[in-house]
Amino acid sequence: MTTWIIAAETGVGNLVDQAREFGGTVTAVTVGNLPIAGVDSIIDIDLAAGAPVEAAAPSVAGAVTAEPGDVVLAANRPSERVLAGAVAAKLGAPVLTSVKSLAVGHAQVAKAGGIGLEDVAFEGPIVAILDGGAQPAGEVPEAVTFGAKDYVVTVSAIEQAEVEAVNLGTAQRVVAAGRGFSSKEDLQLAADLAEAIDGEVACSRPLSEGLGWMQRDQYVGVSGQVIAPELYFAIGISGQVHHTAGILESGTIVAINNDETATMFEDSDYGIVGDLYEIIPQIIEALE
Ligand SMILES: Cc1cc2nc3c(=O)[nH]c(=O)nc-3n(C[C@H](O)[C@H](O)[C@H](O)COP(=O)(O)OP(=O)(O)OC[C@H]3O[C@@H](n4cnc5c(N)ncnc54)[C@H](O)[C@@H]3O)c2cc1C
């Protein structure tokens, strides 16, 4: 069995660990000469200067010659998802996302944002998208260059979207605001608390989809981001399952709500019953 790892960045430690658990050989297919440690071999695809990673999709698909029983792993990042899609299309292989566990011939994938789990059995090659993890440590084998034709792509212009950069996926501390906040301006309180704990600000869906107070990539839940920070504040959030499905893997969950019967308290490690407008400043003051 061969496990193939598609890498457009070096953060693939989780994929290398998974591949080693399978046994067999591990081959990384890299775009742009990346030093991937812990694998048996590297096939590198040279990227033309200025070309986006996605231009290498045909080459990556050509380099991965997976056979039945093989598994192709890619990190859950935009470019690598594109490359994984090209590989899956060439192989005629299914793509598994939201993978919770993976073994030879068997996977468990999260459904409906993690509310349920589905067992999947497979025989042919599959492509699985997992969290990439950190850069793996160890020896880096010498790469062999794969000489296929990439798409001919030139970047003619780059327009920066006018959005704040949020990275909930990797944030270890998250302050999430819900409809308990009365106005957009009041969200500054959540931002202040996030700053005090060196975290990111998130929200429940109504704040971004309905009210438009926050960006779409900031809401958490079954149809938003599924995150697992070490600390999650749910403030003015009632705790409906659509929301909590996105946070249940968090380390410590703290709820602040003025309704002592709010279901958010059931999923929380710590609960503070009270008015968020009084409690947040007190927490910030205590932290300072
Ligand atoms: C198909 C589908 C998918 C969905 N996907 C998502 C999703 O991905 N993510 C998501 O979040 N939602 C999702 N929803 C919506 C979800 O069902 C809830 O409606 C939503 O999460 C509620 O948001 P909320 O808790 O902020 O608001 P509310 O339910 O209105 O709760 C507000 C809370 O604030 C408290 N509060 C009010 N004032 C204060 C105060 N001064 N101090 C302290 N507490 C106060 C109230 O007691 C209340 O508990 C989805 C719904 C559907 C139908």
The ligand as an SDF file (V2000), in Angstrom:
LIG
                    3D

 53 58  0  0  0  0  0  0  0  0999 V2000
  -30.4280   24.7310    8.6370 C   0  0  0  0  0  0  0  0  0  0  0  0
  -29.9500   25.6750    9.6940 C   0  0  0  0  0  0  0  0  0  0  0  0
  -28.5970   25.8550    9.8520 C   0  0  0  0  0  0  0  0  0  0  0  0
  -28.1210   26.7080   10.8460 C   0  0  0  0  0  0  0  0  0  0  0  0
  -26.7820   26.8600   10.9940 N   0  0  0  0  0  0  0  0  0  0  0  0
  -26.3160   27.6320   12.0020 C   0  0  0  0  0  0  0  0  0  0  0  0
  -24.9200   27.7560   12.2390 C   0  0  0  0  0  0  0  0  0  0  0  0
  -24.0780   27.1830   11.5320 O   0  0  0  0  0  0  0  0  0  0  0  0
  -24.5160   28.5230   13.2660 N   0  0  0  0  0  0  0  0  0  0  0  0
  -25.3910   29.1880   14.0910 C   0  0  0  0  0  0  0  0  0  0  0  0
  -24.9450   29.8790   15.0130 O   0  0  0  0  0  0  0  0  0  0  0  0
  -26.7100   29.0870   13.8740 N   0  0  0  0  0  0  0  0  0  0  0  0
  -27.1980   28.3490   12.8600 C   0  0  0  0  0  0  0  0  0  0  0  0
  -28.5380   28.2690   12.6510 N   0  0  0  0  0  0  0  0  0  0  0  0
  -29.4200   29.1220   13.4660 C   0  0  0  0  0  0  0  0  0  0  0  0
  -29.6750   28.5130   14.8380 C   0  0  0  0  0  0  0  0  0  0  0  0
  -30.7170   27.5800   14.7640 O   0  0  0  0  0  0  0  0  0  0  0  0
  -30.0430   29.6120   15.8510 C   0  0  0  0  0  0  0  0  0  0  0  0
  -31.1640   30.3080   15.3680 O   0  0  0  0  0  0  0  0  0  0  0  0
  -28.9200   30.5870   16.1140 C   0  0  0  0  0  0  0  0  0  0  0  0
  -27.7340   29.8960   16.4350 O   0  0  0  0  0  0  0  0  0  0  0  0
  -29.3000   31.4890   17.2720 C   0  0  0  0  0  0  0  0  0  0  0  0
  -28.3420   32.4810   17.4220 O   0  0  0  0  0  0  0  0  0  0  0  0
  -28.1340   33.1770   18.8340 P   0  0  0  0  0  0  0  0  0  0  0  0
  -27.9060   32.1410   19.8670 O   0  0  0  0  0  0  0  0  0  0  0  0
  -27.1090   34.2310   18.6520 O   0  0  0  0  0  0  0  0  0  0  0  0
  -29.5280   33.9370   19.0510 O   0  0  0  0  0  0  0  0  0  0  0  0
  -30.7230   33.6230   20.0260 P   0  0  0  0  0  0  0  0  0  0  0  0
  -31.1910   32.2350   19.8900 O   0  0  0  0  0  0  0  0  0  0  0  0
  -31.7070   34.7130   19.8200 O   0  0  0  0  0  0  0  0  0  0  0  0
  -30.0800   33.7510   21.4760 O   0  0  0  0  0  0  0  0  0  0  0  0
  -29.6610   34.9640   22.0390 C   0  0  0  0  0  0  0  0  0  0  0  0
  -29.2650   34.6610   23.4650 C   0  0  0  0  0  0  0  0  0  0  0  0
  -28.7370   35.8300   24.0530 O   0  0  0  0  0  0  0  0  0  0  0  0
  -29.1710   35.8820   25.3970 C   0  0  0  0  0  0  0  0  0  0  0  0
  -29.1140   37.2920   25.8060 N   0  0  0  0  0  0  0  0  0  0  0  0
  -29.9250   38.3120   25.4210 C   0  0  0  0  0  0  0  0  0  0  0  0
  -29.5220   39.4600   25.9720 N   0  0  0  0  0  0  0  0  0  0  0  0
  -28.4430   39.1650   26.7470 C   0  0  0  0  0  0  0  0  0  0  0  0
  -27.5930   39.9440   27.5910 C   0  0  0  0  0  0  0  0  0  0  0  0
  -27.7460   41.2730   27.7180 N   0  0  0  0  0  0  0  0  0  0  0  0
  -26.5980   39.3100   28.2490 N   0  0  0  0  0  0  0  0  0  0  0  0
  -26.4210   37.9670   28.1290 C   0  0  0  0  0  0  0  0  0  0  0  0
  -27.1970   37.1940   27.3400 N   0  0  0  0  0  0  0  0  0  0  0  0
  -28.1850   37.7890   26.6500 C   0  0  0  0  0  0  0  0  0  0  0  0
  -30.5750   35.3040   25.3750 C   0  0  0  0  0  0  0  0  0  0  0  0
  -30.9420   34.8070   26.6450 O   0  0  0  0  0  0  0  0  0  0  0  0
  -30.4240   34.1980   24.3440 C   0  0  0  0  0  0  0  0  0  0  0  0
  -30.1000   32.9690   24.9610 O   0  0  0  0  0  0  0  0  0  0  0  0
  -29.0350   27.4160   11.6760 C   0  0  0  0  0  0  0  0  0  0  0  0
  -30.3980   27.2210   11.5020 C   0  0  0  0  0  0  0  0  0  0  0  0
  -30.8590   26.3640   10.5250 C   0  0  0  0  0  0  0  0  0  0  0  0
  -32.3400   26.1830   10.3670 C   0  0  0  0  0  0  0  0  0  0  0  0
  1  2  1  0
  2  3  1  0
  2 52  2  0
  3  4  2  0
  4  5  1  0
  4 50  1  0
  5  6  2  0
  6  7  1  0
  6 13  1  0
  7  8  2  0
  7  9  1  0
  9 10  1  0
 10 11  2  0
 10 12  1  0
 12 13  2  0
 13 14  1  0
 14 15  1  0
 14 50  1  0
 15 16  1  0
 16 17  1  0
 16 18  1  0
 18 19  1  0
 18 20  1  0
 20 21  1  0
 20 22  1  0
 22 23  1  0
 23 24  1  0
 24 25  2  0
 24 26  1  0
 24 27  1  0
 27 28  1  0
 28 29  2  0
 28 30  1  0
 28 31  1  0
 31 32  1  0
 32 33  1  0
 33 34  1  0
 33 48  1  0
 34 35  1  0
 35 36  1  0
 35 46  1  0
 36 37  1  0
 36 45  1  0
 37 38  2  0
 38 39  1  0
 39 40  1  0
 39 45  2  0
 40 41  1  0
 40 42  2  0
 42 43  1  0
 43 44  2  0
 44 45  1  0
 46 47  1  0
 46 48  1  0
 48 49  1  0
 50 51  2  0
 51 52  1  0
 52 53  1  0
M  END
$$$$
